[in-house]
Amino acid sequence: MSGPLNRRGLLAGTAAAAAMGGCARAPRPGEEPRVTILRAKYDQGLFDVMRRLLDEHQLDVRGKRVLLKPNLVEFDPGAAINTEPVFVLAAMEAFRSRGASHVGIAEGPGHRRPTLDLAEAAGYFRTVPDFERLFTDLNLDDVAGVKLPGQARRLDFLYLPKTALACDLLVSLPKMKTHHWAGATLGMKNLFGLVPGAVYGWPKNVLHWAGIHQSIAAVNSAFPRMFTLVDGVEGMEGNGPIQGRRKFAGVVVGGGDRVAVDATCCRIMGIDPGKIDYLRSADTLGQTIEANVRQTGEPVRAVRTPFQLLPQFRQLRLA
């Protein structure tokens, strides 16, 4: 990868590796992380939104292998739990239009073992052409051992799927949701689905035993080349990530700095990103501070849609 993508990806990886003790500082003028917010619906216009967002960030993926990692958790026809299939299809077509040699889709749900059954229930087979050929079940993928750099904690080594480790660019496609343990689940938390169930079991309790916030930082440190596209068209509020209520926010949020993207999503949701432990610990460039982010598209104030929080998370509310 070349240009802004490489620099931003490495910056985000360094931030995650320095978790639990990074010293935030203001970025130098011209080097602020860029985050784009665009209004969107689940219709044909979403394809134009995706292309516009990638064009704005000038992603150089020509000839590269891109891996899309949606959020597939459980299925309830009345709930907004999973990344919408048309959102994944629009992202896939946008990366193809920029010359990617291959765009695959991969996920390893933490609860349901028959991943393809879950994907079918969620509408992926009828929405994404040739889905089964493009899809890799990361719970069952071949793995390689990875030493997590700079991790002074219980989780300093993981077996991770080779499909994810080998791609040129990992693209996190999370659903914008609250979370009953982490407060908010967005692009960084979405990487939990990379940890293989065949090695660590279901529901991957090794990540919870090591501490959920510490584990988010640890897993992210293994994947420095990442771009995030958040499905904020319809999210989930309250008792997320599974049992909350559907919440329409009408946005796609994207960028190459995962901390800045997640922090921006928190502000849209009415959550103070500086109070989310894993974001605060990964913040090495002041990415959780709005003034330090070069934002394009819609301003946060124009799309702010406060998500309802569980009582134990009321202190996270943005003032």
N, C-alpha and C positions, 0 to 999 in steps of 0.2 A: 504494500500500500504506500501511496505517496501523498504529499501535501497535508492539508488540515486533518484528514482522517487519521493518519498515522500519529500525528502529534497529539490529537485529542484522545485517541485510544490509549496511547501510552500514558498520558496524563491521568486518565481515569484509572488505569491499572495501578499506577504508582499511588494514587490516592487510596485505593482499596488496600494495597499492600501495607500502607502506612497506618492502617486503621488502629483505633484505640490509642491515640496519642499524637496524631498529626497536628502540626502547628499551622493553623489557617493564616493566610496572608492575602492581601489584595493582589489580583493579577496585574501585570504590566499593561499599560494602554495598548490596545491592538491585539492582546492575547487573551481577552476575556472569553470564557466558554460561551458558545452560541447555542441558544435554544429557540426553536420555532414552534409557535402555537398557531394552528389553523382550524377554522371552524369546519365541521364535517357532519355528514349523515351516512347511514348505511345505504347508499345508493350509487349510481354510476359516477356521480361527482367525486366519490372517494378515490377513484383511480387517478384523477387529475390532482387531487390534494396530495397524494403520495408522491407523484412525479415532481410536483412543485417543491415539496419539502426536500427531496433528495437533490434536486437541481440547486436549490438555495444553499445547500451545504457542500455542493460540488464534490460529491463522493466519487472517488476514482476506484471503481470496481471492475473495470474492463479486464476480462480474462481471469477474474478471480472467482473463488468458490465462496458463496454466501450461504450461511445457514440461518434460517428463521426459527426462532424459538418462541412459540406462542405460549399462552397460559391455559393449560388444560387440567382441570382439577376434578370436578364432578359434573353431573348433568342434572339440571332441573329446568324444564321448559319455561317456567315462570320467572327464572332468576338470571341475572347477568353475571354468570360465574366465569365463563371462558372467553378468551379472545374470539371475537366474532369471525367466522370463517371468511366472510367477504373482506375483512380487514387484512387477513393473511394473504388472500389472493391479490388484493391491490398492492400490498408490499412486494409480493413476488413479481408481479408484472412491472413494477417500478424499477426494481433492481435488474430485471432482464433488459429493460429499455436502456439502462446505462451500461450494458455490455457485459454483465456477469456471465462467466462461462457455465456456471451451474448455480441454481438456487434451490436448496433443499429445505425441508421442514423437519423439525425434530422436537421431541418432548418426552419427559419421563415423569408422569403423574405420581404423586406421593401416596395416593389412596387406592386408586383402582388399578389392578394388575393388568386386565385386558385393555391395553391402551387403544387399540384399533376400535374396539366396541364403543369406548368413550368418544373417540373422534367421530364415529359414525352417528352416534346419538346427538352430538353437538353440531352436526351438519357439514362436516368437512368433506365427506365423500361426495355429496351432491353439489358442493359449491366449488371445490378446488379440482380442476381437471387432473386426472392421473395421480390423485392424491397418494394412493398406496405406494406407488413407485417412488414418489418424491420423499416419502416419510421414513424417518428412522425412529424406532422406539429406543430412547436412551436408557431405559431401565434394563434393556437386554443387549445393548451394544458392547462390542469389545472395549476393554478399558486399558488405561496405562496409569501407573503410579505417578503422582505429581507432588513434589515438595512445594509447599506454599511459601512464597518468599516473605521474609520479615514477620512471620506469624509467631509471636511469643505467647502462645496459648495452647489449649488442649488440642485444637484442630490445626495441625501443622502439616498433614499429609492426607491426600485423598486419592482414591482410584476414580478416574473420570473417563467419560466416553471418548473414544478415539475420533469419532465423527465430529464432535464439538472441538476437540483439541486441534484437529487438522484443518479446519476451515480457515480461509483468509480473513473473513469478517463474520463475527457472531452478531446477530441482530435480535435483541430482546424485544418481544412484542407483548408486553403485559396488558392486563386489564386494569383500569384505574379503580382501585378498591381500598377500603379500610381493612385493617387486619386486627384480629382479636388478641394478638400477642405483640406484633411489631408496631402497631398504630396505623401504618400505611404499607401497602404492598404494591410496588411499581417495578421499574426495570431491574433494579439490583436484586430485589427479593425473588424476582422471576427466575433467576439462575439456580434456585434450589432444584428446579426440575432437571438440571444437568447431572445431579448426583444419582448414580444408578441404583435402583431398587434391588437388582439382582445381587449386588454386593452388600448394600446397607439395609435392605429390607424395606417394608412398608409400615409406617409412613416416614421412613428415613430418620429415625429418632436420633442418630448420631449428631445431626445438626441441632437438635433441640437440647441434647445433653451438653453440648459444647457452648450453648448460649446462642439464641437466635440472632441477636445483633452481631456478635462476633463471627458467627458462621456466615452471615451475609457478606461481610467484608472478606472473609477467608476465601469463599468460593469465587468472588469477583476478582480476587488477586490472580487467579489462575487464567483469566481470560482478558488480556489487556486490549485486544482488538475488538471493540464492541461499539455498536450504534444502537440507539434506543428509539423505538416508535411506540408510543403509548396509546392504546385504544381507550380514549376518553369520550367516545361518542355516547356510550352507555356504560356506566360504572356501577359500583356497589357501595352502599353506605351502611353504617351500623355494624352488625355482627358479621363482617367479612372475615375471610375471603369466600365463604360458602353460603352462610345463612343470612346474609344481609338483604337489603332491599335494593331494587333497581334504581339507579340515579342517572338522569340524563344530564350530561355536561356539554355534549356537542362539539368536542375538540379532538384533534390529533396533536400530540406533543412529541417533538423529536429533536435529537442532537447527538453529538459524539461524546459529550462529557456526561457520563451516567449520573454523577452526583448532581450536576446542575439541572438535568432533565427531571430527576425525581424530586428535587427541591422545588422546581417550578410547578410540577404537578401538585405537590403538597399545598402550595400557595393557592392554586386554583380550587382545591378542595377545602380551603379555609383552615389548613393545618400549618403550624409553625415548623418549618423543616429543621430549624435549629434545636428543636425538642425531640426529634426522632434520632434515637441513639446511633443507629448505623450510619445515618447521613452526617451527623455531627462528627463522628469519629473519622469518616472518610474525607472530610472537608479540609483539603490542604491549600486551596486557592480561594477560599471564601465563597465557594460555589453556592452555599446555602443562603447567601446574602443577595437579594435581588439586584442591588446596584452593581454587583460584580459580574453580572451575566449580560451578555449582549443578546437581547431578545428581539426576534423578528416575528412578523405576522401580527396576531392580535395581542394587545397588552393584557396582562393578568387581570387587571381590574375590570376589563370588558367581558371576561368570560368566567369570573369567579363564581363558583357554584358550591357553597358550603355543604359538605357531606356530614351527615349526622354521625356522631361518635358515641361509642359505648361510654357509660358513666366513668369508668376508670381512666378514660383518655380525654376527659374534658379539659385537662390542663394543657393539652396539645393545641387547643384552639388558637388560631392566629388572631392577635389583638386587632 
